[in-house]
């Protein structure tokens, strides 16, 4: 027997009943707040293309995470902006690097907050690529040396785990990096440290504001050689399965809203925990439209985050995490 649509409409007319039959839940516990930590003292630098987002020095970061935790968000994702950069991104795996020191400070001040660290070299290399580069064959610019990069990514992950990171999140898209990182973590006694793998990271036009925030725009060329073609969906499923075979604990799709079909495919195909990254460009578009009075920011954000959850994401990484958690709390109080 098919449930008549008229009955569903009757249920929707009454708020308590509407909430009882709601199929998708969005709660602060589903959200992860990305944060940028920079070298220096007492620094709070606004990111021009991301209104409301700032770069924080470590002491300021601790204060910001106090607010994030108070909102009900249980996890943060750290991106580092070092004091200096070089060809091999050496500050990424420096035990006294900005992320490593930030992790130690956060775990001391907020042991209850899950600290996830981005594992990549793009913020730390002078050329802005996600790995060590070498001249490409046929005088075609440069290409990333995949195997050499794997060694440095593993060193980075180990340094983060040593500092106290609760999970590491490789975002580089190098071939074999999950297996290498998992092996090295296990060898160093960090077998219980989860890997949140950027399994389907697309070569997207929606990363521009992030590259300003992290100062990670490639000096030459682009990242299409190691990030995914936006036209491909089955490839995302293959990449997610491969990462799980190599030892990933969570697989991620990035960006989120333009790839909701991919989120669903990956979830259905793997059954694994899936994260989706509501990226900088998605955030900035909502901010710009709201600033011009074209949309209701709060309603549009909550609809967007609910759609990502509905598609199958267990975790949503979003720059709106703290704000969204506050709005959810207000809704709960008003019931």
Long-range contacts (C-beta under 8 A, 24 or more apart in sequence): 15-335, 16-335, 19-335, 23-310, 24-306, 24-309, 24-310, 25-309, 26-302, 26-305, 26-306, 26-309, 26-324, 26-328, 27-72, 27-328, 28-71, 28-72, 28-73, 28-74, 28-321, 28-324, 28-325, 28-328, 28-329, 29-72, 29-74, 30-309, 30-313, 30-314, 30-315, 30-316, 31-73, 31-75, 31-305, 31-315, 31-316, 31-317, 31-318, 31-321, 31-324, 31-325, 32-73, 32-75, 32-76, 32-77, 32-116, 32-275, 32-315, 32-316, 32-317, 32-318, 32-321, 33-68, 33-73, 33-75, 33-76, 33-77, 33-318, 33-319, 33-321, 33-322, 34-76, 34-77, 34-78, 34-79, 34-317, 34-318, 34-319, 34-321, 35-61, 35-64, 35-65, 35-68, 35-76, 35-77, 35-78, 35-79, 36-79, 36-80, 36-81, 36-213, 36-214, 37-61, 37-78, 37-79, 37-80, 37-81, 37-98, 37-99, 37-102, 38-80, 38-81, 38-98, 39-81, 39-82, 39-83, 39-98, 40-83, 47-209, 47-212, 47-213, 48-212, 49-208, 49-209, 49-212, 49-213, 49-280, 49-284, 50-209, 50-210, 50-212, 50-213, 50-280, 50-283, 50-284, 50-287, 50-319, 51-284, 51-287, 51-291, 52-287, 52-319, 52-323, 53-213, 53-283, 53-319, 55-81, 55-213, 58-98, 58-101, 58-102, 58-105, 59-105, 61-102, 61-105, 61-106, 62-105, 62-106, 62-109, 62-110, 65-106, 65-109, 65-110, 65-113, 66-109, 66-110, 67-322, 68-113, 68-321, 68-322, 69-110, 69-112, 69-113, 71-321, 71-322, 71-325, 71-326, 71-329, 72-325, 72-328, 72-329, 73-321, 73-322, 73-325, 74-112, 74-113, 74-114, 75-113, 75-114, 75-115, 75-116, 75-315, 76-106, 76-113, 76-114, 76-115, 76-116, 77-116, 77-117, 77-118, 77-169, 77-317, 78-102, 78-103, 78-115, 78-116, 78-117, 78-118, 79-118, 79-123, 79-213, 79-214, 80-118, 80-123, 80-124, 81-123, 81-214, 81-215, 82-123, 82-124, 85-124, 85-125, 85-126, 86-124, 86-125, 86-126, 87-125, 87-126, 87-127, 87-132, 87-133, 88-121, 88-125, 88-132, 88-152, 89-121, 89-122, 89-123, 89-124, 89-125, 89-132, 89-152, 90-124, 91-124, 92-119, 92-120, 92-121, 92-123, 92-124, 92-152, 92-156, 93-152, 93-155, 93-156, 93-158, 93-159, 94-159, 95-159, 95-162, 95-163, 97-159, 99-160, 99-163, 100-159, 100-160, 100-162, 100-163, 101-163, 103-160, 103-163, 103-164, 103-165, 104-163, 104-164, 107-163, 107-164, 114-166, 114-167, 115-164, 115-165, 115-166, 115-167, 116-165, 116-166, 116-167, 116-168, 116-169, 116-196, 117-160, 117-165, 117-167, 117-168, 117-169, 118-169, 118-171, 119-153, 119-156, 119-157, 119-160, 119-168, 119-169, 119-170, 119-171, 119-172, 119-181, 120-153, 120-156, 120-170, 120-171, 120-172, 121-149, 121-152, 121-153, 121-156, 121-172, 122-172, 122-214, 122-216, 122-218, 123-214, 123-215, 123-216, 126-219, 127-218, 127-219, 127-220, 128-216, 128-217, 128-218, 128-219, 129-218, 129-219, 129-221, 129-223, 130-171, 130-172, 130-173, 130-174, 130-223, 130-226, 131-172, 131-174, 131-226, 141-220, 141-221, 142-220, 142-221, 143-225, 144-174, 144-225, 144-226, 146-174, 146-175, 146-176, 146-226, 149-174, 149-177, 150-174, 150-176, 150-177, 150-180, 151-180, 153-177, 153-180, 153-181, 154-180, 154-181, 154-183, 154-184, 155-184, 157-181, 157-184, 157-185, 158-184, 158-185, 158-188, 158-190, 161-185, 161-188, 161-190, 161-193, 162-188, 165-193, 166-193, 166-194, 167-193, 167-194, 167-195, 167-196, 167-249, 167-250, 168-193, 168-194, 168-195, 168-196, 169-195, 169-196, 169-197, 169-198, 169-252, 170-195, 170-197, 170-198, 171-198, 171-201, 171-254, 172-198, 172-226, 173-198, 173-201, 173-223, 173-226, 173-227, 173-228, 174-226, 176-246, 178-242, 178-243, 178-246, 178-247, 178-248, 179-246, 179-247, 181-247, 182-246, 182-247, 182-248, 183-247, 194-249, 194-250, 195-247, 195-248, 195-249, 195-250, 196-248, 196-249, 196-250, 196-252, 196-275, 197-240, 197-243, 197-248, 197-250, 197-251, 197-252, 198-252, 198-254, 198-277, 199-236, 199-239, 199-240, 199-242, 199-243, 199-248, 199-251, 199-252, 199-253, 199-266, 200-228, 200-235, 200-236, 200-239, 200-240, 200-251, 200-252, 200-253, 200-254, 200-259, 200-262, 200-266, 201-227, 201-228, 201-252, 201-254, 202-227, 202-228, 202-229, 202-230, 202-254, 202-255, 202-259, 203-227, 203-228, 203-229, 203-230, 204-230, 204-254, 204-255, 204-258, 204-279, 204-281, 205-281, 206-255, 206-258, 206-279, 206-280, 206-281, 206-282, 207-255, 207-279, 207-280, 207-281, 208-280, 208-281, 209-280, 209-281, 209-283, 209-284, 210-279, 210-280, 210-281, 213-280, 230-258, 233-261, 233-262, 233-265, 234-265, 236-262, 236-265, 236-266, 237-265, 237-266, 237-269, 237-270, 240-266, 240-269, 240-270, 240-272, 241-269, 241-270, 244-270, 244-272, 248-272, 249-273, 250-274, 250-275, 250-314, 250-315, 251-275, 252-276, 252-277, 252-317, 253-277, 253-313, 254-279, 255-279, 255-281, 255-282, 256-282, 256-308, 256-313, 256-316, 257-282, 257-304, 257-307, 257-308, 260-307, 260-308, 260-311, 261-311, 263-308, 263-311, 263-312, 263-313, 264-311, 264-312, 266-312, 267-311, 267-312, 267-313, 268-312, 273-314, 273-315, 274-312, 274-313, 274-314, 274-315, 275-313, 275-314, 275-315, 275-316, 275-317, 276-308, 276-311, 276-313, 276-315, 276-316, 276-317, 277-317, 277-318, 278-304, 278-305, 278-308, 278-316, 278-317, 278-318, 278-319, 278-320, 280-319, 283-318, 283-319, 283-320, 286-320, 298-327, 301-327, 302-327
